[in-house]
Amino acid sequence: MLELIKVIILGIVEGLTEFLPISSTGHLIVFAALLDFKNANGSTFEIFIQIGAVVAVIVFFRAELLKQVATVTSDKEVQRLWLNIAIAFLPAAIIGFIFADKIDELLFRPVVVAASLIVGGIIFLVVERRPNTSPLTTSLASITPRQALAVGVAQISALIPGVSRSGSTIIGGMLFGLDRAVATKFSFYLAIPTLGIATLYSLIKSLKTIQGNDLVNLILGAIVAGIVAWIAVRWLLNYVARNSFVAFGYYRMLAGIIIIILIIMNVLPA
């Protein structure tokens, strides 16, 4: 029972943080350490429960996605959108595939999460406060392949725990001319292939070592994460329509400092 409670807590953490620009993987690493959650399959749990977030995005945008499926053969804008998503997906997919084991071994640590949160928080504040006099891209259909590639290159940094996939792609989009709302929505769309394929890849790699109890934990965590992520997606889209990401920048810096203090106090391992 205690194990299931830990899984539910981690599912809530994943759902809350996957689409907020504060790093779901980083938060999961820290909370798993605080809860003393033993995961025999390395980062499989943290990656697998992201499938709940993928389902949440698909359900949230289901009307748009169904319309796109129906018109993809004739609608040039839909074709261009998914070509751009493919372009943005490839850089991190290639680097992640090549270096996945090394990243898991060397970087899945609270001290890396703390540093990434702080640096990312500073970047958020700098980007949000920079003057911008250039025209902004205000629709998904207007995104160019160059902008999509820039988002994809930015997403590579999210392979480092604590950076945040949504944070890196949103900031990458904003730096290359997307307005905040479009950058956020494009990041959500990009999550579908990125998180979906990462989950399947991790599951296939760990399939032989997953036991019955592990499977229960994975499924429960994914369900909880999906429910909470749907709420988070809806909230964030409403939030960015009226607010900047400055508050998230400050949160990241504060969270990173707290993690460093917990490491110094030996509450968390380095």
C-alpha positions in Angstrom: 0.0 0.0 0.0 2.8 2.4 0.9 4.4 1.7 -2.5 1.1 2.6 -4.3 0.8 5.8 -2.4 4.3 6.8 -3.6 3.4 5.9 -7.1 0.3 8.1 -6.9 2.3 11.0 -5.6 4.9 10.6 -8.3 2.1 10.4 -10.9 0.7 13.7 -9.6 4.2 15.3 -9.8 4.6 14.1 -13.4 1.2 15.4 -14.4 1.7 18.8 -12.8 5.2 19.3 -14.1 5.3 17.7 -17.6 3.9 20.7 -19.4 4.8 23.4 -17.0 8.3 24.7 -17.9 9.8 23.4 -14.6 11.1 19.9 -15.6 9.0 16.8 -14.8 12.0 14.5 -14.9 13.9 16.7 -12.5 11.0 16.8 -10.1 10.5 13.1 -10.3 14.2 12.4 -9.6 14.0 14.6 -6.5 10.6 13.4 -5.2 11.6 9.7 -5.8 14.7 10.3 -3.7 12.7 12.1 -1.0 10.1 9.3 -0.9 12.8 6.6 -1.1 11.0 5.1 -4.1 13.1 2.2 -5.4 12.9 1.8 -9.1 14.7 -1.4 -10.3 14.6 -0.3 -13.9 16.6 2.8 -13.9 14.7 5.8 -15.4 12.0 3.6 -16.9 9.3 4.6 -14.4 10.0 8.3 -14.9 9.9 8.0 -18.6 7.0 5.5 -18.9 4.5 7.5 -16.9 4.9 10.3 -19.4 2.6 8.3 -21.6 -0.2 9.6 -19.5 0.8 13.1 -20.4 0.8 12.2 -24.1 -2.7 10.8 -23.8 -3.8 14.0 -22.0 -2.6 16.1 -24.9 -4.3 13.9 -27.4 -7.6 14.0 -25.5 -7.3 17.8 -25.0 -6.7 18.6 -28.6 -8.8 15.6 -29.9 -11.2 17.8 -32.0 -8.3 19.6 -33.8 -6.3 16.3 -34.2 -9.3 14.4 -35.7 -9.9 17.3 -38.1 -6.3 17.2 -39.1 -6.4 13.5 -39.7 -9.4 13.9 -42.0 -7.9 16.8 -44.0 -4.1 15.9 -44.0 -4.1 14.7 -47.6 -5.6 18.0 -48.9 -4.8 20.7 -46.4 -1.4 22.2 -47.0 -1.3 23.9 -43.6 -1.9 20.6 -41.8 0.9 19.0 -43.8 3.2 21.9 -43.1 2.5 21.8 -39.3 3.3 18.1 -39.0 6.4 18.4 -41.2 7.6 21.1 -38.8 6.8 18.8 -35.8 8.9 16.1 -37.5 11.7 18.5 -38.1 11.6 19.6 -34.4 11.4 16.1 -33.2 14.5 14.7 -34.9 17.4 16.5 -33.2 16.7 15.4 -29.7 15.5 12.0 -30.9 18.8 11.3 -32.6 21.0 12.6 -29.7 18.8 10.8 -27.1 19.0 7.5 -29.0 22.8 7.7 -29.2 23.5 8.9 -25.7 20.5 7.6 -23.7 22.5 5.2 -21.5 25.2 7.7 -20.7 22.6 10.4 -19.9 20.8 8.0 -17.5 24.1 7.0 -15.8 25.7 10.4 -15.4 23.0 13.0 -15.2 20.0 11.5 -13.4 21.1 13.1 -10.1 19.6 15.8 -7.8 22.7 18.1 -8.1 22.3 18.1 -11.9 18.6 18.9 -11.5 19.4 21.8 -9.1 21.9 23.4 -11.4 19.7 23.0 -14.5 16.7 24.5 -12.7 18.7 27.6 -11.6 20.3 28.2 -15.0 17.0 27.6 -16.8 15.3 30.1 -14.4 17.8 32.8 -15.2 17.4 32.2 -18.9 13.6 32.5 -18.5 14.0 35.9 -16.8 16.4 37.1 -19.5 14.3 36.0 -22.4 11.0 37.4 -21.0 12.6 40.8 -20.3 14.5 41.3 -23.6 13.1 43.9 -25.9 11.4 42.5 -29.0 10.6 44.7 -31.9 10.3 42.1 -34.6 7.0 40.8 -35.9 6.0 37.6 -34.1 4.6 34.3 -35.5 1.0 34.2 -34.2 -0.3 30.9 -35.6 0.9 27.3 -35.8 0.3 27.4 -39.6 2.8 30.3 -39.9 5.8 28.5 -38.3 8.7 28.1 -40.7 11.0 25.0 -41.0 13.8 27.2 -39.6 11.8 28.0 -36.5 10.9 24.3 -36.1 14.5 23.3 -36.3 15.4 25.9 -33.7 12.8 24.5 -31.4 14.2 21.0 -32.1 17.8 22.0 -31.3 16.6 23.7 -28.1 14.8 20.5 -27.1 18.2 18.6 -27.1 19.1 20.5 -23.9 16.0 18.9 -22.2 17.8 15.6 -22.2 19.5 17.0 -19.1 17.3 16.5 -16.1 16.0 19.8 -14.7 16.1 21.7 -18.0 12.5 20.9 -18.9 11.3 19.7 -22.3 8.4 22.2 -22.4 10.6 25.0 -21.1 13.4 24.5 -23.6 11.0 24.2 -26.6 8.9 27.2 -25.5 11.9 29.4 -24.9 13.5 28.1 -28.1 10.4 29.1 -30.0 10.2 32.5 -28.4 13.8 33.3 -29.2 13.2 32.5 -32.9 10.1 34.6 -33.3 7.1 32.6 -32.0 4.7 34.4 -29.7 4.3 32.9 -26.3 0.9 31.2 -26.9 2.1 29.7 -30.3 5.4 28.5 -28.8 3.4 26.8 -25.9 0.9 25.1 -28.2 3.7 23.9 -30.6 5.5 22.5 -27.6 2.3 20.6 -26.6 2.0 19.1 -30.1 5.7 18.2 -30.2 5.2 16.3 -26.9 3.1 13.7 -28.8 5.9 12.1 -30.8 8.7 13.0 -28.4 7.2 11.6 -25.2 5.3 8.8 -27.0 8.3 7.4 -28.8 10.6 7.9 -25.8 8.2 5.9 -23.7 7.9 3.0 -26.2 11.7 2.9 -26.6 12.3 2.8 -22.8 9.6 0.1 -22.4 11.1 -2.1 -25.1 14.5 -1.8 -23.5 13.3 -2.7 -20.1 10.6 -5.3 -21.1 12.6 -8.3 -19.9 13.3 -6.9 -16.4 9.7 -5.6 -15.7 7.9 -7.8 -13.1 4.2 -7.9 -12.4 4.3 -5.4 -9.6 6.4 -3.0 -11.7 3.8 -3.1 -14.4 1.1 -2.2 -11.9 3.2 0.8 -10.7 3.8 1.9 -14.3 0.1 1.8 -15.3 -1.1 3.5 -12.1 1.5 6.2 -12.4 0.6 6.8 -16.1 -3.2 7.0 -15.3 -2.7 9.5 -12.5 -0.2 11.5 -14.5 -2.7 11.7 -17.4 -5.5 13.0 -15.4 -3.4 15.7 -13.7 -1.6 16.6 -17.0 -5.0 17.3 -18.7 -5.8 19.8 -16.0 -2.3 21.3 -16.3 -2.5 21.7 -20.1 -5.8 23.6 -19.8 -4.5 25.8 -17.0 -1.3 26.7 -18.8 -3.0 27.6 -22.1 -5.2 30.0 -20.2 -2.2 31.3 -18.1 0.0 32.2 -21.1 -2.8 34.1 -22.8 -2.5 36.7 -20.0 0.9 36.2 -18.3 4.6 35.8 -19.0 6.9 33.0 -17.7 8.7 35.2 -15.2 7.0 33.5 -12.3 8.3 30.1 -13.5 11.8 31.6 -13.8 11.7 32.5 -10.1 10.2 29.2 -9.1 12.9 27.3 -10.9 15.7 29.3 -9.2 14.0 28.8 -5.7 13.5 25.1 -6.3 17.1 24.7 -7.4 18.4 26.5 -4.3 16.1 24.3 -2.0 17.5 21.1 -3.7 21.1 22.3 -3.1 20.3 23.0 0.6 18.7 19.5 0.9 21.9 18.0 -0.6 24.1 19.9 1.8 21.9 18.7 4.7 22.3 15.1 3.4 18.5 14.8 3.0 19.1 14.2 -0.7 22.0 12.4 -2.4 24.2 14.5 -4.6 
